Amino acid sequence: MKAELAEEASYLRRRLGFQGAGWIRSLPLYVLVIGVFGVVLPWQKGRDFLDSVILGAYACLGVVFAAPVAAAEFERFPDVQKALARVVISVFYGELVAAAMLILGIATVYVSRGGRIVVGPDFRSLAECAALGFTLSSAVSTAAVWLSLKISPRAAKIVVRLVFLALLAAFYLRSGWLPAVAMSGAGIALLVSILLLMALCSTLASRSPGT
């Protein structure tokens, strides 16, 4: 499994443009995205950025980055370990970017206010939302990998976009519910992840060369 993880990580770096001299073109985009969401917006919002709903939303942003890379086409039909490595690396990548923006955003608020923050973040609520974000990334990434093999990468990307629209609509209409439903949502997402993982393994088994 370690070899598959290393191979998938290398493949992801290549797709993102971070191998060779490609990082010169790719790095500014990431600096811009992380700079806007990790510095500019927190700086503008100030203390309001530490609201549980906003921090909770940031903690769930990993799925936005993880799912699209999970839906990418495989170079060759994978085995179970290769498919699982795609899910693991995709989730790790998405959560890493989300964590970078979240931590940088909190630090920006404290620095911009000279450390004069009377009421800081609700870390319990933040941890619950982070659990939701992680399980949500796992569920959608597993679904993307499964659909890309079961149907096609294009179908997987369409489903990912529909999920994004549904999540965006849910946040727009009921954003205040996020901290309250984080743990129950994480439990549901975990269950969905397990079911999708079983479906993925079944698909791989049915299409393996030896069957």
C-alpha positions in Angstrom: 0.0 0.0 0.0 2.9 2.3 0.7 4.1 2.0 -2.9 0.6 2.8 -4.2 0.3 5.9 -2.0 3.7 7.2 -3.2 2.7 6.6 -6.8 -0.6 8.3 -6.4 1.0 11.3 -4.6 3.5 11.6 -7.4 0.7 11.4 -10.0 -1.3 14.1 -8.2 1.7 16.4 -8.1 2.1 15.9 -11.8 -1.5 16.7 -12.5 -1.4 19.8 -10.3 1.8 21.0 -12.0 4.2 20.6 -9.1 6.8 18.4 -10.8 9.7 19.9 -12.5 9.5 23.6 -13.5 5.7 23.4 -13.6 5.5 24.7 -10.0 6.4 28.2 -11.3 2.9 28.3 -13.0 0.9 26.4 -10.4 2.2 28.0 -7.2 0.8 31.5 -7.8 -2.7 30.1 -8.2 -2.5 28.4 -4.8 -0.9 31.5 -3.2 -3.8 33.5 -4.6 -6.5 31.1 -3.3 -5.0 30.6 0.1 -4.2 34.3 0.3 -7.7 35.4 -0.4 -9.5 32.9 1.9 -6.7 32.7 4.5 -5.7 36.4 4.8 -7.9 38.9 2.9 -11.4 37.6 3.9 -10.4 37.0 7.6 -8.8 40.5 7.7 -11.9 42.1 6.4 -14.3 40.2 8.7 -12.1 40.6 11.8 -13.6 39.1 14.9 -16.7 37.9 13.0 -14.5 35.4 11.2 -14.2 33.4 14.4 -18.0 32.7 14.4 -18.6 29.0 14.6 -20.6 28.9 11.4 -17.8 30.5 9.4 -15.0 28.4 10.9 -17.2 25.3 10.4 -17.6 26.1 6.7 -13.9 26.5 6.4 -13.4 23.1 8.1 -15.6 21.6 5.5 -13.9 23.1 2.5 -11.6 20.0 2.0 -14.3 18.3 -0.1 -14.1 21.2 -2.7 -10.5 20.3 -3.4 -10.5 16.5 -2.8 -13.4 15.4 -4.9 -12.3 16.8 -8.3 -8.9 15.2 -8.1 -10.5 11.9 -7.0 -12.7 11.9 -10.1 -9.7 12.1 -12.5 -9.2 9.2 -14.9 -6.8 6.4 -14.0 -3.8 5.8 -16.2 -4.8 2.1 -16.2 -7.6 0.1 -14.5 -6.6 0.0 -10.8 -6.6 -2.8 -8.2 -8.2 -2.3 -4.8 -5.0 -0.8 -3.3 -4.5 1.6 -6.1 -8.1 2.8 -5.9 -7.9 3.2 -2.1 -4.6 5.1 -2.5 -6.5 7.6 -4.9 -9.1 8.2 -2.2 -6.6 8.6 0.6 -4.3 11.0 -1.3 -7.3 13.0 -2.6 -8.7 13.4 0.9 -5.3 14.3 2.4 -4.8 16.9 -0.3 -8.2 18.5 0.2 -7.9 18.5 4.0 -4.4 19.9 3.9 -5.5 22.9 1.7 -8.6 23.5 4.0 -6.5 23.3 7.1 -4.0 25.8 5.7 -6.7 28.3 5.0 -8.4 27.8 8.3 -5.2 28.1 10.4 -4.0 31.0 8.4 -7.4 32.7 8.7 -7.5 32.4 12.5 -3.9 33.6 12.8 -4.7 36.6 10.5 -7.6 37.7 12.8 -5.4 37.5 15.9 -2.5 39.4 14.2 -4.7 42.0 12.7 -6.3 42.7 16.1 -3.0 42.7 17.9 -4.0 39.6 19.9 -6.9 41.5 21.5 -9.5 38.8 21.1 -11.8 38.4 24.2 -13.8 35.4 22.9 -11.8 33.1 20.7 -13.0 30.2 18.5 -15.3 27.5 19.9 -12.8 24.7 19.4 -15.3 22.0 20.3 -17.6 23.1 17.5 -14.7 23.5 15.2 -13.5 19.9 15.9 -17.0 18.6 15.2 -17.2 20.5 11.9 -13.7 19.2 11.0 -15.0 15.7 11.6 -17.9 16.5 9.2 -15.5 17.9 6.7 -13.2 14.9 6.8 -16.0 12.3 6.5 -17.7 14.4 3.8 -14.4 14.5 1.8 -14.0 10.8 2.3 -17.6 10.0 1.1 -17.6 12.3 -2.0 -14.0 11.2 -3.0 -14.9 7.5 -2.7 -18.1 8.2 -4.7 -16.0 10.0 -7.4 -13.5 7.1 -7.7 -16.3 4.5 -7.8 -18.3 6.4 -10.4 -15.2 7.0 -12.6 -14.7 3.3 -12.7 -18.3 2.2 -12.8 -19.5 4.7 -15.4 -16.8 7.2 -16.5 -14.7 10.0 -15.2 -17.0 12.5 -16.9 -20.0 11.1 -15.0 -18.1 11.3 -11.8 -17.2 15.0 -12.3 -20.8 15.8 -13.1 -22.0 14.1 -9.9 -19.3 16.0 -8.0 -20.5 19.3 -9.4 -24.1 18.4 -8.4 -23.0 17.6 -4.9 -21.2 20.9 -4.7 -24.3 22.7 -5.8 -26.4 20.8 -3.2 -23.9 21.7 -0.4 -23.8 25.3 -1.5 -27.6 25.5 -1.5 -27.7 23.9 2.0 -25.2 26.3 3.4 -26.9 29.3 1.8 -30.3 28.3 3.1 -29.4 26.8 6.5 -25.9 27.9 7.3 -26.7 28.5 11.0 -27.5 24.8 11.4 -23.9 23.7 10.5 -22.5 23.5 14.1 -25.6 21.9 15.4 -25.8 19.1 12.8 -22.0 18.5 12.4 -21.7 15.3 14.5 -24.9 13.7 13.1 -23.8 14.7 9.6 -20.3 13.2 10.2 -21.9 9.9 11.3 -24.1 9.8 8.2 -21.1 10.7 6.0 -19.1 8.0 7.6 -21.8 5.4 7.0 -22.1 6.5 3.4 -18.3 6.3 3.0 -18.3 2.7 4.2 -21.2 1.7 1.8 -19.4 3.4 -1.1 -16.2 1.7 -0.2 -17.9 -1.7 -0.3 -19.4 -0.8 -3.7 -16.0 0.3 -5.0 -14.4 -3.0 -3.8 -17.3 -4.9 -5.4 -16.8 -3.1 -8.7 -13.1 -3.7 -8.7 -13.5 -7.4 -7.9 -16.1 -7.9 -10.7 -13.8 -6.2 -13.3 -10.5 -7.7 -12.2 -8.6 -9.7 -14.9 -8.9 -12.9 -12.9 -12.7 -12.9 -12.7 
